[in-house]
Amino acid sequence: MIEVKNVRQSYGDHEVLRGINLVLPEHKVSALIGANGAGKSTLLNVITRLLPLREGAVLLDGRDMGDMKSRDIAKTIAVLKQSHHISIRISVEDLVAFGRYPHSRGRLTTTDKAKIGEVIAYMRLEDIRDRYLDELSGGQRQRAYIAMVLAQDTKYIFLDEPLNNMDIHFSVEIMHILSKLVGELGKTVVIVVHDINFAAAYADHVIAMKDGAISAEGPVDRIITKTILDGIFGFDFNIAEVAGRKVCLYFRDETTRK
């Protein structure tokens, strides 16, 4: 279990997280939503210890992460940042092998190699395992990066805007994969996402943020409502239901426009 207790974070004099208290539900996809500057990515960075805490604590299975070694955390939490992408020319298989570093320290064992092969097969990358990342489509590269964090073999996987710059086909594919990681492998997935409809369609739990605080959290049906979304985005939402799922319609009534 990951528990966030009274976390505050600042950039200079600007407070970007204000008294965050949160327990992340296990074996679910949790989506962090909110307007730009709401604090979503900062909260992800603090939970995964990519940013030091100014105040408060993050507990990992009951232990204060501030007292834990980075290697021990990396065996339990994997994180994929937008800026995590590697610029050197590297093959898919070698990229996935990076995910084993907390376990192998760069010296791959038989167990490490077996895990790499297992992940490559699970992510359907066998036919491109020897190709270089710069030869792949955006969707293929993103699958390779997710394979890398999956090879880390952690309970928790955090992703910061993994759908950024993805077209609709690959965005749906990535969200479907993340759902499978929960349903088939028992992972706990936390994702920062801008498109509310992807959160509504694929998340089990939604954490809505505004001005550095949690405005609301809970199951999709409780959070994807006009009242809550209007409040956190400052937009007049229209919400419909299609095939039993909520869908946000982004349009304005031009007859009332001034």
Backbone bond lengths (Angstrom), bond angles and torsions (degrees), N, CA, C in turn:
res aa  C-N    CA-C-N  psi(-1)  N-CA   C-N-CA  omega(-1)  CA-C   N-CA-C  phi
1 M - - - 1.460 - - 1.527 109.87 -
2 I 1.312 116.28 139.58 1.466 121.38 174.72 1.525 107.77 -110.99
3 E 1.336 114.79 124.44 1.456 121.12 -178.37 1.523 109.55 -124.48
4 V 1.318 115.56 128.74 1.462 122.51 179.12 1.529 107.67 -105.40
5 K 1.337 116.03 124.75 1.465 120.57 -174.58 1.524 111.33 -121.15
6 N 1.321 115.80 112.38 1.466 123.70 172.94 1.530 112.39 46.78
7 V 1.316 115.91 49.44 1.461 121.05 -176.68 1.528 110.51 -83.11
8 R 1.314 114.33 131.54 1.462 122.26 173.67 1.524 108.71 -127.43
9 Q 1.323 115.20 145.78 1.458 119.99 -178.76 1.518 109.49 -147.74
10 S 1.326 116.65 141.43 1.462 121.24 -177.93 1.519 110.28 -133.81
11 Y 1.331 114.96 151.88 1.455 122.62 165.77 1.523 105.77 -113.75
12 G 1.325 116.30 102.01 1.459 119.22 -172.99 1.512 109.74 66.54
13 D 1.323 116.81 -127.43 1.464 121.03 178.69 1.524 112.75 -89.45
14 H 1.331 116.52 -2.56 1.464 120.11 -176.26 1.528 110.25 -92.63
15 E 1.316 117.20 115.51 1.461 121.68 -179.91 1.523 108.60 -83.59
16 V 1.339 115.93 119.40 1.459 120.56 -176.20 1.518 113.16 -104.14
17 L 1.322 117.63 -19.64 1.466 121.88 171.80 1.514 107.64 -128.42
18 R 1.337 116.32 130.70 1.457 120.54 -172.40 1.529 110.28 -126.05
19 G 1.323 115.43 95.54 1.460 120.56 173.62 1.520 114.31 60.60
20 I 1.342 116.39 54.22 1.458 121.07 -178.23 1.531 110.15 -79.66
21 N 1.315 116.00 126.18 1.466 123.01 172.04 1.519 107.68 -125.31
22 L 1.333 116.21 126.61 1.457 119.05 -170.35 1.528 109.87 -160.67
23 V 1.310 116.37 138.42 1.464 122.44 168.49 1.521 107.03 -118.14
24 L 1.330 116.55 118.54 1.464 120.23 -178.32 1.525 109.35 -79.39
25 P 1.334 117.61 123.47 1.469 119.63 179.70 1.524 111.10 -66.77
26 E 1.316 115.99 137.98 1.459 120.48 -177.61 1.528 111.19 -83.93
27 H 1.347 114.67 153.37 1.468 122.73 175.98 1.529 111.69 59.14
28 K 1.324 114.91 39.51 1.452 121.36 177.28 1.527 109.56 -141.78
29 V 1.328 116.17 162.97 1.459 122.08 167.54 1.525 107.31 -93.98
30 S 1.333 116.52 116.58 1.467 121.44 176.41 1.514 108.58 -106.73
31 A 1.330 116.57 129.71 1.461 121.95 -179.13 1.516 110.06 -109.09
32 L 1.326 116.40 127.31 1.461 122.57 172.37 1.517 108.13 -91.78
33 I 1.332 116.65 119.07 1.458 120.59 179.81 1.525 109.80 -123.65
34 G 1.320 116.43 161.40 1.459 122.23 179.04 1.508 109.86 154.13
35 A 1.316 116.14 166.02 1.460 121.13 -179.78 1.530 110.70 -68.90
36 N 1.329 116.61 165.92 1.464 120.51 174.83 1.528 109.56 -55.70
37 G 1.322 115.51 134.76 1.455 119.92 179.34 1.514 114.51 84.33
38 A 1.334 117.46 6.01 1.467 120.51 -178.97 1.522 112.25 -72.16
39 G 1.345 117.06 -21.59 1.464 120.96 179.33 1.516 114.03 109.66
40 K 1.325 117.86 11.25 1.467 122.00 -175.29 1.527 111.86 -61.54
41 S 1.331 116.33 -55.40 1.464 119.86 -177.42 1.528 111.16 -67.84
42 T 1.330 116.90 -34.96 1.470 119.47 177.34 1.517 110.12 -63.13
43 L 1.326 117.49 -42.17 1.460 119.97 177.96 1.519 110.97 -62.70
44 L 1.321 117.39 -42.69 1.465 120.43 176.92 1.529 110.33 -59.98
45 N 1.337 116.77 -42.92 1.469 120.16 -179.06 1.522 112.17 -65.39
46 V 1.319 116.56 -36.33 1.461 120.45 179.63 1.524 110.72 -70.76
47 I 1.332 116.62 -43.87 1.459 119.67 -179.38 1.517 111.17 -61.97
48 T 1.321 117.04 -38.91 1.465 121.08 -177.73 1.528 112.63 -88.45
49 R 1.307 116.42 4.74 1.472 124.94 177.77 1.527 113.32 63.94
50 L 1.323 116.20 27.79 1.455 119.74 170.55 1.520 110.88 -79.50
51 L 1.333 116.01 -18.78 1.460 122.66 173.37 1.528 108.76 -123.87
52 P 1.320 118.21 139.16 1.464 119.44 176.66 1.522 111.06 -73.23
53 L 1.310 115.80 147.67 1.457 121.18 178.42 1.515 111.57 -77.03
54 R 1.340 115.43 139.64 1.458 119.04 170.36 1.523 110.04 -84.66
55 E 1.341 114.26 -37.95 1.459 119.26 -177.69 1.522 108.57 -156.89
56 G 1.330 116.95 145.50 1.451 121.80 178.05 1.516 111.93 102.25
57 A 1.324 116.37 -165.62 1.465 120.99 -177.26 1.522 109.57 -151.50
58 V 1.342 115.61 151.92 1.457 122.60 170.85 1.518 106.68 -121.05
59 L 1.312 116.30 123.13 1.462 121.76 -178.26 1.521 109.64 -104.55
60 L 1.326 115.48 130.80 1.461 122.72 177.51 1.522 107.82 -112.47
61 D 1.321 116.07 109.37 1.459 121.67 -176.37 1.525 111.10 50.59
62 G 1.337 114.35 42.54 1.459 120.96 175.54 1.513 115.47 87.86
63 R 1.321 118.08 -6.08 1.471 121.74 -179.03 1.526 110.09 -105.01
64 D 1.321 116.16 138.58 1.460 121.30 176.55 1.528 108.28 -69.25
65 M 1.329 116.70 119.15 1.460 119.97 -177.37 1.517 112.25 -63.44
66 G 1.334 117.11 -22.77 1.458 120.02 177.33 1.511 112.99 -65.14
67 D 1.333 116.17 -19.45 1.465 121.05 -179.88 1.523 112.70 -101.24
68 M 1.335 116.68 2.18 1.463 120.31 -175.52 1.527 111.34 -99.18
69 K 1.327 116.56 152.52 1.454 121.71 175.19 1.530 109.64 -75.84
70 S 1.317 115.60 145.75 1.468 120.83 -178.84 1.526 111.41 -57.33
71 R 1.327 117.23 -37.79 1.467 120.01 -178.60 1.525 111.04 -65.31
72 D 1.332 117.28 -38.39 1.462 120.29 178.88 1.522 110.97 -67.73
73 I 1.333 116.47 -38.56 1.463 119.92 176.89 1.521 110.34 -64.40
74 A 1.334 116.54 -40.81 1.467 121.19 -177.24 1.527 112.15 -67.87
75 K 1.327 117.94 -15.76 1.464 120.67 175.55 1.528 111.62 -85.78
76 T 1.333 115.65 -7.31 1.469 120.33 -177.66 1.521 112.21 -119.34
77 I 1.343 116.69 -31.83 1.466 121.86 -177.69 1.530 109.81 -123.17
78 A 1.331 116.47 128.22 1.470 122.14 172.48 1.518 107.79 -115.20
79 V 1.314 115.95 143.71 1.461 119.70 -177.70 1.527 109.81 -136.42
80 L 1.332 115.61 136.67 1.461 121.56 175.53 1.516 108.17 -119.36
81 K 1.334 115.12 110.29 1.458 121.77 179.12 1.518 109.90 -94.60
82 Q 1.334 115.97 158.81 1.463 119.80 173.80 1.520 110.58 -58.99
83 S 1.327 116.03 -39.71 1.470 121.64 -177.92 1.520 112.54 -84.71
84 H 1.353 116.29 5.20 1.457 121.09 -176.37 1.525 111.53 -75.39
85 H 1.321 115.90 -13.22 1.453 119.92 -172.32 1.527 111.39 -64.97
86 I 1.322 114.64 133.04 1.460 122.26 -174.37 1.525 109.34 -84.07
87 S 1.322 116.77 133.82 1.459 120.78 -174.97 1.527 112.71 -91.34
88 I 1.346 118.89 -16.59 1.458 119.97 -179.02 1.531 109.70 -73.95
89 R 1.336 116.11 158.51 1.464 120.03 179.30 1.526 108.23 -79.13
90 I 1.320 115.94 116.94 1.456 120.60 -172.51 1.518 109.20 -145.50
91 S 1.324 116.43 149.46 1.460 120.23 179.57 1.522 110.26 -82.22
92 V 1.325 115.40 163.09 1.461 120.89 178.45 1.525 110.49 -58.96
93 E 1.320 117.48 -45.55 1.470 120.22 -177.55 1.527 111.57 -64.01
94 D 1.334 116.77 -40.55 1.466 119.24 179.16 1.520 111.09 -67.75
95 L 1.338 116.83 -35.04 1.460 119.59 176.10 1.523 110.75 -63.18
96 V 1.313 116.22 -47.53 1.467 119.93 -179.96 1.524 110.39 -60.05
97 A 1.333 116.90 -35.74 1.465 120.94 179.86 1.522 111.96 -61.88
98 F 1.341 117.90 -27.83 1.461 120.42 177.19 1.527 111.23 -58.53
99 G 1.325 116.28 -30.47 1.448 119.79 -179.83 1.514 113.88 -64.02
100 R 1.304 117.57 -18.52 1.467 121.28 -179.60 1.524 112.93 -88.17
101 Y 1.344 116.99 -1.26 1.467 119.26 -173.31 1.533 113.63 -58.05
102 P 1.340 120.43 -41.56 1.471 118.15 179.17 1.525 113.17 -59.84
103 H 1.329 116.64 -23.38 1.460 120.94 -179.32 1.529 111.76 -94.64
104 S 1.343 115.92 -41.22 1.470 120.15 -171.75 1.517 113.82 -97.44
105 R 1.348 116.66 -20.05 1.474 121.85 -173.18 1.521 111.54 54.26
106 G 1.327 116.61 32.64 1.457 121.18 175.84 1.509 115.09 93.20
107 R 1.334 117.62 -4.76 1.465 121.25 178.27 1.525 108.13 -114.67
108 L 1.310 115.69 95.36 1.453 121.12 -173.04 1.523 111.70 -68.66
109 T 1.314 115.85 129.26 1.461 122.37 176.05 1.521 109.31 -95.91
110 T 1.321 115.30 176.94 1.467 119.95 175.84 1.524 110.60 -59.76
111 T 1.331 116.28 -39.51 1.463 120.92 178.22 1.519 111.24 -62.80
112 D 1.343 116.36 -43.20 1.468 120.54 178.56 1.526 110.81 -61.57
113 K 1.305 117.30 -45.45 1.463 121.14 -177.98 1.526 110.97 -65.01
114 A 1.341 116.00 -36.38 1.464 119.64 177.98 1.527 110.49 -65.83
115 K 1.328 116.36 -40.91 1.463 120.55 178.96 1.528 110.65 -65.21
116 I 1.327 118.07 -41.12 1.465 122.07 178.12 1.527 110.19 -59.58
117 G 1.341 116.33 -46.65 1.461 120.30 179.02 1.512 112.09 -63.74
118 E 1.323 116.52 -39.25 1.465 121.38 179.21 1.526 111.39 -62.99
119 V 1.329 116.10 -43.16 1.464 120.89 -178.56 1.531 110.92 -69.44
120 I 1.321 116.56 -42.01 1.470 120.38 178.37 1.525 110.16 -59.09
121 A 1.335 116.31 -41.17 1.464 119.74 178.08 1.529 110.61 -67.74
122 Y 1.318 117.55 -43.23 1.471 121.26 -177.74 1.523 111.04 -62.09
123 M 1.328 116.16 -37.94 1.462 120.72 -178.74 1.529 112.92 -88.64
124 R 1.325 116.50 7.83 1.470 122.54 177.48 1.533 111.73 55.69
125 L 1.325 114.15 51.43 1.467 120.67 -179.07 1.526 112.47 -114.42
126 E 1.336 117.41 8.61 1.473 119.14 -174.24 1.526 112.55 -57.55
127 D 1.334 117.01 -40.38 1.464 119.58 -174.41 1.520 113.20 -75.81
128 I 1.336 117.15 -10.58 1.471 119.36 178.91 1.529 111.70 -124.47
129 R 1.312 117.64 16.04 1.461 120.30 -174.60 1.530 112.48 -61.66
130 D 1.336 117.64 -27.83 1.466 121.09 -178.67 1.527 113.18 -96.31
131 R 1.323 116.90 -1.62 1.462 119.38 -179.51 1.528 110.61 -83.04
132 Y 1.336 114.90 154.78 1.463 120.22 179.32 1.518 110.53 -83.78
133 L 1.322 115.38 149.89 1.457 120.25 -176.87 1.521 112.72 -58.05
134 D 1.338 116.88 -37.08 1.465 119.06 -177.41 1.528 112.63 -73.11
135 E 1.328 116.92 -2.80 1.457 121.18 176.42 1.535 111.97 -96.80
136 L 1.334 116.38 -3.92 1.456 120.89 -171.76 1.524 112.43 -100.06
137 S 1.322 115.48 160.51 1.455 120.33 172.15 1.524 108.93 -73.55
138 G 1.327 116.33 166.72 1.458 120.03 179.64 1.519 112.30 -59.52
139 G 1.317 117.00 -41.11 1.454 120.44 179.59 1.515 112.45 -66.21
140 Q 1.330 117.03 -40.29 1.462 120.36 177.46 1.522 111.48 -64.32
141 R 1.325 116.30 -41.42 1.475 119.49 178.38 1.521 110.69 -62.48
142 Q 1.337 116.19 -42.98 1.464 118.50 -178.86 1.525 111.23 -64.25
143 R 1.326 117.21 -37.27 1.464 120.05 175.65 1.520 110.62 -63.35
144 A 1.339 116.79 -37.41 1.459 120.21 178.31 1.527 111.20 -65.97
145 Y 1.333 116.96 -40.70 1.471 119.80 178.37 1.525 111.30 -66.84
146 I 1.324 116.89 -38.35 1.462 119.28 176.52 1.526 109.95 -65.72
147 A 1.340 116.82 -36.56 1.467 119.96 175.27 1.525 110.99 -61.61
148 M 1.321 116.71 -37.61 1.463 120.10 178.39 1.528 111.26 -61.01
149 V 1.347 117.15 -47.37 1.463 118.70 -179.97 1.523 110.77 -70.64
150 L 1.329 117.66 -30.05 1.457 120.49 177.44 1.527 110.66 -68.19
151 A 1.337 117.13 -34.87 1.467 120.90 177.52 1.525 111.73 -64.82
152 Q 1.313 116.64 -20.63 1.467 120.94 178.06 1.527 111.16 -66.69
153 D 1.347 114.97 -19.67 1.462 122.27 172.69 1.524 111.99 59.31
154 T 1.329 116.00 55.09 1.455 122.03 -177.41 1.529 110.68 -108.40
155 K 1.325 115.20 161.70 1.469 120.57 175.40 1.522 111.03 -73.15
156 Y 1.341 115.85 -35.20 1.459 121.52 -172.47 1.518 110.29 -117.00
157 I 1.336 116.32 136.36 1.463 122.02 177.16 1.527 108.18 -127.77
158 F 1.338 116.11 123.97 1.461 122.58 179.33 1.522 108.50 -113.07
159 L 1.330 116.67 134.36 1.457 121.64 179.33 1.518 109.74 -132.77
160 D 1.330 115.90 128.07 1.461 121.99 -178.97 1.523 109.22 -100.11
161 E 1.322 116.25 103.48 1.466 123.65 178.50 1.538 112.95 51.81
162 P 1.322 117.62 57.50 1.472 119.67 -179.00 1.520 113.59 -68.72
163 L 1.344 117.78 -12.82 1.460 120.58 -179.72 1.520 112.56 -92.65
164 N 1.330 116.67 0.55 1.459 120.74 -177.66 1.531 110.67 -58.74
165 N 1.320 115.95 127.63 1.476 122.98 179.15 1.527 113.59 67.22
166 M 1.358 117.80 15.80 1.458 120.83 176.30 1.537 109.46 -93.99
167 D 1.336 116.64 141.59 1.454 117.89 173.20 1.528 108.77 -77.31
168 I 1.324 117.65 174.09 1.462 121.98 -171.85 1.526 111.58 -61.39
169 H 1.335 117.63 -39.80 1.469 121.00 -178.03 1.526 110.47 -60.44
170 F 1.333 116.51 -50.40 1.453 119.30 -176.93 1.526 111.66 -73.56
171 S 1.335 117.53 -30.56 1.467 119.99 176.96 1.525 110.61 -62.52
172 V 1.324 116.11 -44.60 1.465 120.34 177.79 1.520 110.33 -63.59
173 E 1.324 116.59 -41.47 1.460 120.40 179.91 1.532 110.81 -61.86
174 I 1.334 117.30 -44.70 1.469 120.98 -179.26 1.526 110.27 -63.40
175 M 1.320 118.31 -44.72 1.464 120.42 -179.51 1.523 111.24 -65.78
176 H 1.315 116.57 -36.33 1.464 120.03 176.56 1.530 110.00 -63.90
177 I 1.323 116.85 -40.99 1.468 120.61 178.25 1.529 110.55 -62.07
178 L 1.328 116.80 -44.20 1.460 119.80 -179.00 1.523 110.90 -63.25
179 S 1.319 116.97 -38.16 1.460 120.17 176.09 1.527 110.76 -63.12
180 K 1.322 117.13 -38.69 1.466 121.12 178.61 1.518 111.60 -65.89
181 L 1.325 116.97 -35.47 1.464 119.37 179.39 1.525 110.75 -60.94
182 V 1.324 115.87 -33.95 1.463 120.46 177.46 1.525 110.44 -76.30
183 G 1.336 116.64 -52.01 1.452 120.74 -174.08 1.516 114.26 -69.99
184 E 1.338 117.42 -36.75 1.464 120.59 -175.03 1.525 113.45 -97.91
185 L 1.336 117.11 -32.70 1.465 120.03 -174.41 1.525 112.93 -112.12
186 G 1.327 117.40 -3.22 1.458 119.94 176.80 1.516 114.99 71.63
187 K 1.332 117.08 23.24 1.462 120.09 179.78 1.528 110.47 -77.49
188 T 1.322 115.28 162.30 1.456 122.90 169.16 1.517 106.93 -111.16
189 V 1.322 116.95 120.10 1.460 121.90 -173.23 1.525 109.47 -115.82
190 V 1.339 115.65 132.09 1.461 121.94 175.72 1.522 107.38 -123.11
191 I 1.330 116.40 127.47 1.458 120.60 -173.60 1.523 110.13 -132.11
192 V 1.328 115.67 135.12 1.468 121.20 168.65 1.519 106.66 -89.65
193 V 1.340 116.58 125.02 1.462 119.78 -175.99 1.520 109.41 -141.01
194 H 1.340 116.09 140.17 1.462 121.33 179.51 1.521 112.26 -91.50
195 D 1.312 117.08 -34.28 1.460 120.17 -176.93 1.529 108.99 -80.27
196 I 1.311 116.55 110.17 1.462 121.29 -175.55 1.523 110.75 -63.12
197 N 1.322 117.87 -32.16 1.459 119.57 -178.14 1.524 112.34 -67.26
198 F 1.320 117.93 -30.54 1.464 119.37 174.46 1.528 110.20 -69.35
199 A 1.328 116.64 -39.09 1.465 119.83 175.60 1.523 110.06 -62.34
200 A 1.336 116.91 -44.29 1.457 121.10 -178.24 1.526 111.93 -64.91
201 A 1.335 116.72 -35.55 1.462 121.02 -175.49 1.516 113.50 -81.97
202 Y 1.341 117.65 -33.07 1.457 119.45 -169.78 1.530 115.37 -119.82
203 A 1.308 118.47 -19.33 1.470 119.59 -177.96 1.523 110.67 -81.29
204 D 1.330 114.92 152.03 1.461 121.27 171.99 1.520 110.76 -95.41
205 H 1.339 114.91 -28.46 1.462 121.46 -173.64 1.528 107.18 -139.09
206 V 1.322 117.44 136.41 1.463 121.34 -177.92 1.525 109.01 -122.15
207 I 1.341 115.24 133.07 1.459 122.50 177.16 1.521 106.83 -115.39
208 A 1.314 116.50 110.29 1.462 122.13 -176.47 1.522 109.66 -97.61
209 M 1.341 116.59 124.64 1.455 121.24 -176.56 1.524 111.72 -115.61
210 K 1.327 114.73 147.98 1.459 121.04 174.58 1.524 108.44 -149.62
211 D 1.335 115.46 129.95 1.466 121.58 175.50 1.525 112.69 52.10
212 G 1.338 116.04 42.48 1.459 120.18 173.68 1.509 115.38 79.62
213 A 1.316 118.08 9.63 1.463 121.74 -179.96 1.525 109.37 -131.81
214 I 1.317 115.75 160.33 1.460 120.33 175.26 1.521 108.09 -84.32
215 S 1.322 115.19 117.42 1.452 121.24 -179.04 1.521 111.77 -83.37
216 A 1.344 115.61 -36.92 1.463 120.98 179.08 1.522 108.01 -164.24
217 E 1.327 116.73 153.19 1.456 120.79 173.71 1.517 109.15 -152.33
218 G 1.323 115.00 153.22 1.445 119.83 179.06 1.516 111.36 153.38
219 P 1.334 117.68 -168.98 1.460 121.36 178.39 1.526 111.55 -61.57
220 V 1.323 115.21 158.91 1.465 121.20 -176.19 1.525 111.69 -53.25
221 D 1.322 117.74 -48.34 1.463 120.51 -175.31 1.519 112.53 -61.39
222 R 1.326 117.08 -27.75 1.456 119.86 -179.30 1.533 112.22 -84.18
223 I 1.336 117.66 -27.18 1.473 121.11 -174.34 1.519 112.35 -98.24
224 I 1.320 117.97 -37.09 1.466 120.29 -178.57 1.527 107.67 -81.21
225 T 1.317 114.52 74.74 1.462 122.15 177.52 1.520 108.56 -129.41
226 K 1.315 115.87 158.28 1.457 120.23 -179.05 1.520 111.70 -61.46
227 T 1.314 117.49 -42.53 1.466 120.95 -177.63 1.519 111.67 -60.60
228 I 1.333 116.64 -48.18 1.462 120.33 -177.45 1.519 111.08 -69.85
229 L 1.325 117.42 -46.39 1.465 119.69 -176.78 1.525 112.03 -68.29
230 D 1.310 117.85 -39.93 1.474 120.24 175.27 1.523 109.70 -56.92
231 G 1.335 115.83 -40.65 1.461 120.45 -176.67 1.507 113.76 -68.30
232 I 1.333 117.78 -39.21 1.469 118.42 -175.91 1.526 113.10 -87.59
233 F 1.330 117.86 -24.27 1.464 120.10 -178.54 1.534 113.37 -106.36
234 G 1.322 118.22 -13.59 1.455 120.21 -177.70 1.514 112.26 63.51
235 F 1.327 115.49 39.85 1.467 121.15 -176.45 1.519 107.98 -134.46
236 D 1.324 116.21 147.37 1.460 121.21 179.59 1.528 108.96 -86.13
237 F 1.340 116.41 94.54 1.457 121.49 -174.04 1.528 112.11 -81.09
238 N 1.323 114.60 149.74 1.457 122.86 167.46 1.523 106.47 -117.84
239 I 1.319 116.94 121.87 1.460 121.25 -176.31 1.515 109.51 -118.26
240 A 1.342 115.23 126.01 1.458 121.90 179.02 1.525 108.68 -116.35
241 E 1.311 115.54 175.36 1.461 120.39 176.06 1.522 108.30 -126.84
242 V 1.330 114.89 127.18 1.459 121.39 -179.60 1.525 107.87 -129.42
243 A 1.320 116.84 124.62 1.469 122.27 179.39 1.523 111.51 51.82
244 G 1.313 115.73 38.72 1.459 120.41 177.05 1.506 115.17 80.51
245 R 1.337 118.04 5.08 1.461 121.83 179.90 1.522 110.35 -119.34
246 K 1.330 114.91 148.22 1.462 119.40 179.67 1.525 110.08 -81.42
247 V 1.319 115.83 140.74 1.462 122.56 -179.62 1.522 107.95 -132.48
248 C 1.339 116.05 131.10 1.466 121.55 177.12 1.520 109.46 -91.10
249 L 1.325 115.85 128.17 1.462 121.80 178.91 1.517 108.26 -102.90
250 Y 1.333 115.76 120.22 1.458 120.75 -174.68 1.527 110.07 -96.20
251 F 1.296 117.92 82.90 1.460 120.09 174.74 1.518 108.61 -148.85
252 R 1.310 114.40 158.86 1.466 120.89 174.82 1.530 109.00 -112.20
253 D 1.291 116.23 149.27 1.461 121.34 173.95 1.522 107.62 -78.26
254 E 1.329 116.62 104.03 1.462 121.11 -175.14 1.522 112.37 -63.05
255 T 1.343 117.27 -20.58 1.484 118.79 -179.07 1.524 111.62 -71.63
256 T 1.352 116.14 -18.94 1.464 118.65 -179.96 1.520 111.55 -103.34
257 R 1.317 117.12 1.07 1.459 120.52 -177.23 1.514 111.31 -73.38
258 K 1.332 115.15 135.60 1.469 119.72 -178.61 1.515 110.22 -108.38
